Amino acid sequence: MTNGGNASAPVDRRKHGRLRKELPVHVRLDQAGKRHDATIVNIGAGGVLLQTELAVATNDQLTIEIDLAGETKPIAVYGTVVRNDARGVGIAFVRISEITSDLIAYLIRKWEREGAPQG
Protein backbone atom coordinates (compact mmCIF):
# COMPACT_ATOMS: atom_id res chain seq x y z
CA MET A 1 0.00 0.00 0.00
CA THR A 2 1.38 3.42 -0.92
CA ASN A 3 0.92 6.71 0.81
CA GLY A 4 0.76 8.62 -2.45
CA GLY A 5 4.38 9.71 -2.32
CA ASN A 6 3.87 11.76 0.82
CA ALA A 7 6.57 10.51 3.18
CA SER A 8 5.12 12.54 6.04
CA ALA A 9 1.64 10.97 5.85
CA PRO A 10 0.70 9.26 9.12
CA VAL A 11 0.83 5.48 9.21
CA ASP A 12 -2.50 3.87 10.12
CA ARG A 13 -1.76 1.24 12.79
CA ARG A 14 -5.38 0.52 13.67
CA LYS A 15 -6.60 -3.05 13.96
CA HIS A 16 -10.18 -2.00 13.13
CA GLY A 17 -11.57 0.22 10.38
CA ARG A 18 -13.13 3.54 11.28
CA LEU A 19 -16.34 5.25 10.27
CA ARG A 20 -16.64 9.03 10.09
CA LYS A 21 -19.52 9.94 12.33
CA GLU A 22 -19.94 13.09 14.40
CA LEU A 23 -21.67 12.27 17.66
CA PRO A 24 -21.88 14.46 20.76
CA VAL A 25 -20.70 12.68 23.91
CA HIS A 26 -19.36 13.47 27.36
CA VAL A 27 -16.02 12.43 28.83
CA ARG A 28 -14.79 12.09 32.41
CA LEU A 29 -11.25 11.69 33.67
CA ASP A 30 -12.52 9.75 36.67
CA GLN A 31 -15.79 8.10 37.69
CA ALA A 32 -16.93 10.91 40.00
CA GLY A 33 -15.38 13.68 37.92
CA LYS A 34 -17.06 16.45 36.02
CA ARG A 35 -18.58 15.64 32.61
CA HIS A 36 -16.92 17.49 29.74
CA ASP A 37 -18.42 18.00 26.29
CA ALA A 38 -16.76 16.17 23.41
CA THR A 39 -17.61 15.07 19.90
CA ILE A 40 -16.74 11.74 18.34
CA VAL A 41 -15.21 12.43 14.92
CA ASN A 42 -14.79 8.81 13.90
CA ILE A 43 -15.47 5.49 15.55
CA GLY A 44 -14.40 1.89 15.15
CA ALA A 45 -14.62 -1.34 17.12
CA GLY A 46 -11.35 -0.53 18.89
CA GLY A 47 -11.67 3.17 19.64
CA VAL A 48 -12.65 6.69 18.68
CA LEU A 49 -11.21 10.02 17.65
CA LEU A 50 -12.60 12.85 19.78
CA GLN A 51 -12.64 16.61 19.60
CA THR A 52 -12.67 18.10 23.11
CA GLU A 53 -11.41 21.09 25.06
CA LEU A 54 -10.51 18.81 27.98
CA ALA A 55 -6.76 18.71 28.59
CA VAL A 56 -5.61 15.10 28.37
CA ALA A 57 -2.26 13.41 27.97
CA THR A 58 -1.18 10.14 26.40
CA ASN A 59 -2.03 7.16 28.64
CA ASP A 60 -4.74 9.06 30.57
CA GLN A 61 -7.72 6.82 31.33
CA LEU A 62 -11.17 8.25 30.71
CA THR A 63 -14.82 7.36 30.38
CA ILE A 64 -16.80 8.22 27.25
CA GLU A 65 -20.53 8.53 27.91
CA ILE A 66 -22.76 8.10 24.87
CA ASP A 67 -26.36 9.24 25.24
CA LEU A 68 -28.61 7.15 23.00
CA ALA A 69 -32.25 7.88 22.22
CA GLY A 70 -34.50 5.59 24.16
CA GLU A 71 -31.91 4.78 26.83
CA THR A 72 -32.38 6.15 30.35
CA LYS A 73 -28.67 6.13 31.20
CA PRO A 74 -25.69 6.84 28.93
CA ILE A 75 -23.60 3.97 27.61
CA ALA A 76 -20.20 4.17 29.32
CA VAL A 77 -17.07 3.09 27.44
CA TYR A 78 -13.64 3.16 29.07
CA GLY A 79 -10.56 4.10 27.11
CA THR A 80 -6.94 5.13 27.14
CA VAL A 81 -5.61 8.20 25.34
CA VAL A 82 -3.20 6.91 22.68
CA ARG A 83 -2.55 10.28 21.03
CA ASN A 84 -3.49 13.92 21.29
CA ASP A 85 -2.62 16.11 18.32
CA ALA A 86 -4.11 18.57 15.84
CA ARG A 87 -6.49 15.90 14.49
CA GLY A 88 -7.98 15.22 17.91
CA VAL A 89 -7.70 12.86 20.85
CA GLY A 90 -7.29 9.20 19.88
CA ILE A 91 -8.85 6.82 22.39
CA ALA A 92 -8.37 3.03 22.45
CA PHE A 93 -11.20 1.19 24.17
CA VAL A 94 -10.27 -0.85 27.26
CA ARG A 95 -12.39 -2.86 29.70
CA ILE A 96 -15.22 -2.97 27.19
CA SER A 97 -18.03 -5.40 28.00
CA GLU A 98 -19.32 -7.79 25.37
CA ILE A 99 -22.70 -6.04 25.45
CA THR A 100 -21.12 -2.62 24.86
CA SER A 101 -18.86 -4.03 22.14
CA ASP A 102 -21.89 -5.56 20.41
CA LEU A 103 -23.78 -2.27 20.71
CA ILE A 104 -20.92 -0.30 19.14
CA ALA A 105 -20.69 -2.85 16.31
CA TYR A 106 -24.45 -2.55 15.77
CA LEU A 107 -24.27 1.27 15.68
CA ILE A 108 -21.39 1.19 13.19
CA ARG A 109 -23.34 -1.15 10.87
CA LYS A 110 -26.43 1.07 11.21
CA TRP A 111 -24.45 4.24 10.36
CA GLU A 112 -22.80 2.48 7.41
CA ARG A 113 -26.25 1.60 6.04
CA GLU A 114 -27.24 5.25 6.52
CA GLY A 115 -24.28 6.30 4.37
CA ALA A 116 -21.61 7.40 6.87
CA PRO A 117 -18.23 7.35 5.08
CA GLN A 118 -15.20 5.30 6.06
CA GLY A 119 -12.70 7.37 7.96
N, CA, C and O of each residue as an XYZ file, in Angstrom:
476
protein
N       0.848     -1.168      0.000
C       0.000      0.000      0.000
C       0.897      1.235      0.000
O       1.875      1.289      0.746
N       0.579      2.204     -0.811
C       1.382      3.415     -0.923
C       0.690      4.559     -0.213
O      -0.526      4.560     -0.019
N       1.511      5.546      0.173
C       0.919      6.714      0.810
C       0.896      7.880     -0.157
O       0.893      9.037      0.265
N       0.882      7.593     -1.437
C       0.759      8.623     -2.453
C       1.999      9.479     -2.604
O       1.919     10.602     -3.104
N       3.148      8.965     -2.178
C       4.384      9.708     -2.320
C       4.617     10.713     -1.210
O       5.642     11.393     -1.212
N       3.719     10.828     -0.280
C       3.868     11.765      0.818
C       4.512     11.038      1.981
O       3.838     10.320      2.719
N       5.819     11.222      2.150
C       6.566     10.510      3.176
C       6.149     10.930      4.579
O       6.414     10.210      5.542
N       5.504     12.080      4.709
C       5.116     12.536      6.041
C       3.687     12.131      6.412
O       3.207     12.486      7.489
N       3.007     11.397      5.539
C       1.639     10.968      5.847
C       1.665     10.018      7.031
O       2.550      9.166      7.115
N       0.709     10.144      7.951
C       0.698      9.260      9.116
C       0.429      7.818      8.710
O      -0.309      7.549      7.762
N       1.039      6.902      9.442
C       0.831      5.481      9.214
C      -0.369      5.047     10.041
O      -0.444      5.349     11.232
N      -1.306      4.342      9.420
C      -2.497      3.873     10.117
C      -2.183      2.518     10.742
O      -2.031      1.524     10.032
N      -2.087      2.476     12.072
C      -1.755      1.243     12.786
C      -2.984      0.588     13.410
O      -2.844     -0.338     14.209
N      -4.161      1.041     13.069
C      -5.383      0.517     13.675
C      -5.631     -0.923     13.280
O      -5.332     -1.347     12.163
N      -6.192     -1.670     14.232
C      -6.596     -3.050     13.964
C      -7.992     -3.108     13.356
O      -8.346     -4.082     12.691
N      -8.799     -2.041     13.591
C     -10.184     -1.996     13.130
C     -10.382     -0.770     12.249
O      -9.783      0.279     12.487
N     -11.231     -0.910     11.224
C     -11.570      0.222     10.385
C     -12.356      1.258     11.173
O     -12.900      0.970     12.239
N     -12.405      2.462     10.632
C     -13.131      3.545     11.280
C     -14.212      4.070     10.357
O     -14.127      3.958      9.134
N     -15.229      4.644     10.974
C     -16.341      5.246     10.273
C     -16.421      6.701     10.710
O     -16.411      6.995     11.905
N     -16.500      7.612      9.744
C     -16.638      9.033     10.090
C     -18.066      9.293     10.538
O     -19.013      9.138      9.767
N     -18.203      9.683     11.775
C     -19.521      9.944     12.334
C     -19.361     10.939     13.473
O     -18.696     10.653     14.469
N     -19.978     12.112     13.321
C     -19.943     13.088     14.405
C     -21.077     12.778     15.368
O     -22.238     12.655     14.978
N     -20.708     12.655     16.633
C     -21.669     12.271     17.657
C     -21.296     12.976     18.953
O     -20.196     12.776     19.468
N     -22.198     13.800     19.492
C     -21.884     14.461     20.760
C     -21.862     13.451     21.905
O     -22.741     12.595     22.007
N     -20.855     13.559     22.758
C     -20.700     12.679     23.913
C     -20.174     13.506     25.084
O     -19.932     14.706     24.954
N     -20.005     12.860     26.201
C     -19.355     13.471     27.358
C     -18.195     12.579     27.761
O     -18.232     11.364     27.565
N     -17.158     13.198     28.330
C     -16.022     12.431     28.832
C     -15.745     12.836     30.275
O     -16.005     13.965     30.690
N     -15.206     11.873     31.025
C     -14.791     12.094     32.413
C     -13.394     11.516     32.588
O     -13.065     10.466     32.037
N     -12.579     12.223     33.366
C     -11.253     11.695     33.668
C     -11.286     10.719     34.837
O     -10.360      9.925     35.003
N     -12.328     10.765     35.640
C     -12.523      9.755     36.671
C     -14.019      9.575     36.898
O     -14.827     10.411     36.491
N     -14.375      8.472     37.553
C     -15.787      8.105     37.688
C     -16.637      9.214     38.293
O     -17.748      9.460     37.824
N     -16.141      9.882     39.318
C     -16.927     10.908     40.004
C     -16.647     12.306     39.453
O     -17.202     13.293     39.936
N     -15.791     12.380     38.451
C     -15.383     13.676     37.923
C     -16.451     14.370     37.105
O     -17.487     13.799     36.762
N     -16.162     15.611     36.811
C     -17.057     16.446     36.019
C     -17.164     15.911     34.588
O     -16.188     15.422     34.019
N     -18.369     16.012     34.020
C     -18.583     15.643     32.613
C     -18.133     16.806     31.728
O     -18.467     17.961     31.990
N     -17.383     16.492     30.691
C     -16.915     17.489     29.736
C     -17.490     17.159     28.366
O     -17.559     15.993     27.976
N     -17.901     18.195     27.638
C     -18.415     17.995     26.287
C     -17.308     17.519     25.364
O     -16.153     17.927     25.489
N     -17.677     16.652     24.440
C     -16.756     16.167     23.413
C     -17.601     15.737     22.219
O     -18.817     15.574     22.323
N     -16.942     15.561     21.101
C     -17.606     15.074     19.895
C     -16.770     13.954     19.308
O     -15.574     14.118     19.070
N     -17.409     12.809     19.075
C     -16.740     11.739     18.341
C     -16.634     12.195     16.893
O     -17.620     12.645     16.308
N     -15.445     12.082     16.313
C     -15.207     12.429     14.918
C     -15.265     11.166     14.062
O     -15.847     11.160     12.977
N     -14.656     10.104     14.567
C     -14.787      8.810     13.902
C     -14.760      7.717     14.958
O     -14.253      7.905     16.064
N     -15.315      6.580     14.593
C     -15.473      5.485     15.550
C     -15.202      4.162     14.867
O     -15.509      3.979     13.689
N     -14.627      3.246     15.618
C     -14.396      1.888     15.153
C     -14.563      0.937     16.317
O     -14.811      1.373     17.441
N     -14.432     -0.340     16.073
C     -14.616     -1.341     17.119
C     -13.575     -1.203     18.221
O     -13.810     -1.627     19.352
N     -12.425     -0.612     17.899
C     -11.351     -0.530     18.887
C     -11.156      0.822     19.520
O     -10.360      0.949     20.451
N     -11.864      1.857     19.044
C     -11.670      3.169     19.644
C     -12.344      4.274     18.866
O     -13.096      4.033     17.922
N     -12.051      5.517     19.295
C     -12.648      6.693     18.677
C     -11.612      7.799     18.560
O     -10.566      7.781     19.210
N     -11.941      8.759     17.709
C     -11.210     10.022     17.651
C     -12.178     11.078     18.147
O     -13.284     11.212     17.623
N     -11.757     11.837     19.168
C     -12.595     12.846     19.781
C     -12.067     14.246     19.539
O     -10.863     14.455     19.386
N     -12.975     15.192     19.506
C     -12.639     16.609     19.599
C     -13.140     17.053     20.962
O     -14.316     16.863     21.272
N     -12.276     17.641     21.785
C     -12.672     18.101     23.111
C     -11.722     19.184     23.578
O     -10.563     19.238     23.166
N     -12.230     20.048     24.445
C     -11.407     21.086     25.059
C     -10.721     20.573     26.321
O      -9.861     21.256     26.877
N     -11.088     19.389     26.774
C     -10.512     18.808     27.976
C      -9.032     18.514     27.750
O      -8.656     17.903     26.750
N      -8.202     18.955     28.686
C      -6.756     18.708     28.587
C      -6.472     17.271     29.016
O      -6.706     16.895     30.165
N      -5.966     16.480     28.081
C      -5.611     15.095     28.371
C      -4.224     14.810     27.827
O      -3.747     15.479     26.910
N      -3.592     13.814     28.403
C      -2.260     13.406     27.973
C      -2.285     11.935     27.573
O      -3.181     11.189     27.969
N      -1.311     11.535     26.797
C      -1.181     10.139     26.398
C      -1.159      9.256     27.645
O      -0.503      9.575     28.637
N      -1.874      8.161     27.578
C      -2.025      7.163     28.642
C      -3.042      7.545     29.711
O      -3.281      6.752     30.621
N      -3.656      8.736     29.638
C      -4.743      9.059     30.566
C      -5.884      8.078     30.334
O      -6.159      7.694     29.197
N      -6.542      7.676     31.408
C      -7.723      6.817     31.332
C      -8.945      7.726     31.425
O      -8.964      8.661     32.225
N      -9.960      7.456     30.614
C     -11.170      8.254     30.709
C     -12.390      7.419     30.372
O     -12.295      6.302     29.863
N     -13.536      8.000     30.675
C     -14.816      7.360     30.376
C     -15.529      8.200     29.334
O     -15.648      9.416     29.481
N     -16.003      7.553     28.281
C     -16.805      8.216     27.254
C     -18.249      7.807     27.519
O     -18.564      6.619     27.591
N     -19.121      8.799     27.661
C     -20.533      8.527     27.908
C     -21.332      8.908     26.672
O     -21.351     10.066     26.256
N     -21.995      7.906     26.093
C     -22.760      8.099     24.869
C     -24.241      8.063     25.225
O     -24.751      7.046     25.695
N     -24.924      9.179     24.999
C     -26.364      9.239     25.238
C     -27.086      8.752     23.984
O     -26.934      9.329     22.907
N     -27.866      7.697     24.131
C     -28.607      7.148     23.001
C     -30.100      7.349     23.213
O     -30.609      7.188     24.322
N     -30.789      7.699     22.146
C     -32.249      7.877     22.218
C     -32.885      6.590     22.711
O     -32.549      5.496     22.258
N     -33.799      6.740     23.640
C     -34.502      5.589     24.159
C     -33.833      4.935     25.362
O     -34.427      4.065     25.999
N     -32.619      5.337     25.679
C     -31.910      4.782     26.833
C     -32.001      5.768     27.988
O     -31.845      6.973     27.793
N     -32.255      5.259     29.192
C     -32.380      6.152     30.348
C     -31.030      6.611     30.875
O     -30.912      7.718     31.401
N     -30.008      5.768     30.740
C     -28.672      6.131     31.197
C     -27.717      6.068     30.010
O     -27.927      5.288     29.081
N     -26.656      6.897     30.040
C     -25.692      6.840     28.931
C     -24.934      5.508     28.929
O     -24.791      4.853     29.961
N     -24.463      5.136     27.759
C     -23.601      3.970     27.614
C     -22.183      4.439     27.955
O     -21.686      5.392     27.355
N     -21.537      3.783     28.904
C     -20.195      4.172     29.319
C     -19.166      3.240     28.686
O     -19.282      2.017     28.764
N     -18.155      3.845     28.056
C     -17.067      3.090     27.441
C     -15.766      3.644     28.010
O     -15.551      4.856     28.024
N     -14.908      2.755     28.475
C     -13.640      3.165     29.069
C     -12.546      3.098     28.025
O     -12.525      2.199     27.184
N     -11.626      4.069     28.088
C     -10.559      4.100     27.105
C      -9.290      4.733     27.633
O      -9.264      5.349     28.698
N      -8.240      4.560     26.852
C      -6.938      5.135     27.140
C      -6.568      6.075     26.003
O      -6.737      5.737     24.831
N      -6.064      7.249     26.347
C      -5.606      8.198     25.341
C      -4.334      7.641     24.707
O      -3.339      7.412     25.395
N      -4.373      7.423     23.389
C      -3.199      6.912     22.682
C      -2.484      8.004     21.903
O      -1.320      7.851     21.533
N      -3.188      9.113     21.653
C      -2.545     10.275     21.030
C      -3.420     11.502     21.228
O      -4.632     11.400     21.419
N      -2.784     12.654     21.177
C      -3.487     13.921     21.294
C      -2.728     14.903     20.414
O      -1.643     15.361     20.773
N      -3.304     15.223     19.258
C      -2.623     16.106     18.320
C      -3.641     16.988     17.613
O      -4.789     17.079     18.048
N      -3.238     17.627     16.544
C      -4.106     18.572     15.840
C      -5.367     17.905     15.288
O      -6.384     18.574     15.109
N      -5.317     16.608     15.017
C      -6.488     15.900     14.488
C      -7.511     15.593     15.566
O      -8.692     15.426     15.264
N      -7.083     15.516     16.807
C      -7.985     15.216     17.910
C      -7.332     14.308     18.924
O      -6.115     14.118     18.925
N      -8.161     13.748     19.788
C      -7.705     12.860     20.850
C      -8.074     11.431     20.458
O      -9.254     11.093     20.364
N      -7.073     10.605     20.234
C      -7.291      9.205     19.881
C      -7.443      8.370     21.135
O      -6.580      8.388     22.013
N      -8.541      7.639     21.216
C      -8.854      6.817     22.385
C      -8.954      5.358     21.958
O      -9.680      5.031     21.019
N      -8.224      4.480     22.648
C      -8.368      3.033     22.448
C      -9.266      2.504     23.552
O      -9.024      2.767     24.731
N     -10.304      1.755     23.179
C     -11.202      1.187     24.168
C     -10.470      0.167     25.027
O      -9.652     -0.604     24.526
N     -10.767      0.167     26.323
C     -10.266     -0.846     27.258
C     -11.434     -1.235     28.155
O     -12.404     -0.487     28.277
N     -11.344     -2.392     28.776
C     -12.393     -2.856     29.696
C     -13.783     -2.669     29.099
O     -14.687     -2.141     29.746
N     -13.935     -3.108     27.864
C     -15.224     -2.966     27.195
C     -15.995     -4.281     27.326
O     -15.481     -5.347     26.984
N     -17.226     -4.197     27.821
C     -18.029     -5.402     28.000
C     -18.466     -5.932     26.637
O     -18.454     -5.207     25.642
N     -18.844     -7.185     26.609
C     -19.315     -7.792     25.367
C     -20.582     -7.096     24.879
O     -20.765     -6.895     23.678
N     -21.456     -6.728     25.820
C     -22.700     -6.043     25.452
C     -22.388     -4.690     24.809
O     -22.965     -4.344     23.779
N     -21.480     -3.930     25.415
C     -21.117     -2.620     24.865
C     -20.421     -2.779     23.522
O     -20.679     -2.012     22.594
N     -19.550     -3.758     23.413
C     -18.862     -4.033     22.144
C     -19.869     -4.368     21.044
O     -19.756     -3.880     19.920
N     -20.846     -5.198     21.376
C     -21.890     -5.561     20.406
C     -22.714     -4.332     20.015
O     -23.074     -4.166     18.849
N     -23.010     -3.478     20.990
C     -23.779     -2.266     20.710
C     -23.014     -1.341     19.770
O     -23.594     -0.794     18.832
N     -21.728     -1.164     20.010
C     -20.917     -0.302     19.138
C     -20.872     -0.890     17.727
O     -20.996     -0.158     16.746
N     -20.698     -2.197     17.624
C     -20.687     -2.848     16.306
C     -22.030     -2.644     15.604
O     -22.067     -2.380     14.402
N     -23.126     -2.765     16.344
C     -24.454     -2.546     15.773
C     -24.591     -1.115     15.267
O     -25.072     -0.891     14.156
N     -24.168     -0.139     16.084
C     -24.268      1.270     15.676
C     -23.440      1.552     14.429
O     -23.884      2.275     13.537
N     -22.245      0.988     14.364
C     -21.386      1.189     13.194
C     -22.070      0.636     11.943
O     -22.090      1.299     10.907
N     -22.625     -0.564     12.030
C     -23.335     -1.147     10.868
C     -24.526     -0.277     10.472
O     -24.771     -0.051      9.287
N     -25.267      0.210     11.476
C     -26.426      1.074     11.209
C     -25.983      2.347     10.492
O     -26.601      2.740      9.502
N     -24.926      2.994     10.972
C     -24.453      4.240     10.359
C     -23.881      3.989      8.974
O     -23.993      4.849      8.100
N     -23.271      2.832      8.754
C     -22.797      2.475      7.405
C     -23.980      2.379      6.456
O     -23.918      2.897      5.341
N     -25.066      1.719      6.884
C     -26.254      1.603      6.042
C     -26.857      2.977      5.745
O     -27.440      3.191      4.682
N     -26.710      3.908      6.700
C     -27.239      5.252      6.516
C     -26.321      6.127      5.653
O     -26.660      7.266      5.332
N     -25.150      5.579      5.281
C     -24.279      6.296      4.374
C     -23.094      7.015      4.984
O     -22.439      7.798      4.295
N     -22.793      6.775      6.257
C     -21.610      7.404      6.865
C     -20.357      6.874      6.174
O     -20.226      5.667      5.967
N     -19.429      7.775      5.815
C     -18.226      7.347      5.082
C     -17.186      6.689      5.971
O     -17.161      6.899      7.183
N     -16.327      5.890      5.350
C     -15.195      5.304      6.065
C     -14.258      6.439      6.456
O     -14.151      7.440      5.748
N     -13.594      6.279      7.566
C     -12.704      7.366      7.957
C     -11.753      6.970      8.973
O     -10.935      7.783      9.404
